[in-house]
Amino acid sequence: MSSQVTLAQVEQQIAQLPLHEQLKLISHIAEQLSTLPPGMPRRIGEEDTLQQQRAREVDELLALCDAAAEMWEGEFDAADEIRQMRQERDEQICLSKS
């Protein structure tokens, strides 16, 4: 006997996760989707096209990102954060080479 879990139930559970765990989940899902062969049908129903499903997946992923962003207190500039992380990494690399 298998029990089915609805998207709404999964979303409720995800909302209970800490922000960093939600971001890990997003990364994990994106990684799984990126390993699927191009053009491979991922149909939920017979009427769905691959393009419709991808659009739905993107919408779901963006909704997760939006939910995570809403939990963030204060302003956050992801691009600036990435630049800072890269700069710190580059400085560590330079220090390790000297």
SVG drawing of the C-alpha trace seen along z (x, -y; Angstrom):
<svg xmlns="http://www.w3.org/2000/svg" viewBox="-4 -46 59 48">
<polyline fill="none" stroke="black" stroke-width="0.4" points="0.0,0.0 1.6,-3.3 0.4,-6.6 0.4,-9.6 1.7,-13.0 0.2,-16.1 2.2,-19.1 0.5,-21.2 1.6,-18.8 5.2,-19.0 5.1,-22.8 3.9,-22.9 6.7,-20.6 9.3,-22.7 8.0,-25.9 8.9,-24.4 12.6,-23.9 15.2,-26.5 16.2,-28.7 19.6,-27.0 17.8,-23.6 15.3,-25.1 18.2,-26.4 19.9,-23.0 16.7,-21.4 16.4,-23.8 20.0,-23.0 19.3,-19.3 16.2,-19.5 18.0,-21.7 20.9,-19.2 18.5,-16.3 16.7,-18.1 20.0,-19.0 21.0,-15.3 17.9,-14.3 18.7,-13.7 17.5,-16.6 14.2,-15.9 13.3,-13.2 9.6,-13.3 8.7,-14.0 4.9,-13.9 2.6,-14.1 -0.5,-13.6 -0.9,-12.6 -1.9,-16.2 1.2,-17.7 4.0,-18.7 7.6,-18.8 7.6,-22.6 4.5,-22.9 6.1,-20.7 9.4,-22.7 7.4,-25.9 5.6,-24.5 8.9,-23.3 10.5,-26.7 7.4,-28.3 7.6,-25.9 11.4,-26.5 10.9,-30.3 8.1,-30.0 10.5,-28.2 13.1,-30.9 10.5,-33.6 9.4,-31.8 13.0,-31.6 13.6,-35.3 10.5,-36.3 12.1,-34.7 15.2,-36.8 15.3,-39.8 16.6,-43.0 17.9,-43.6 19.9,-41.0 21.8,-41.3 22.6,-37.8 25.0,-39.1 26.9,-41.1 27.0,-38.1 28.4,-35.9 31.0,-38.5 32.1,-38.7 32.3,-34.9 34.4,-34.8 36.7,-37.5 37.2,-35.7 37.9,-32.4 40.4,-34.2 42.2,-35.7 42.4,-32.2 43.8,-30.8 46.4,-33.5 47.4,-33.0 47.8,-29.2 50.0,-29.7 52.4,-32.0"/>
</svg>
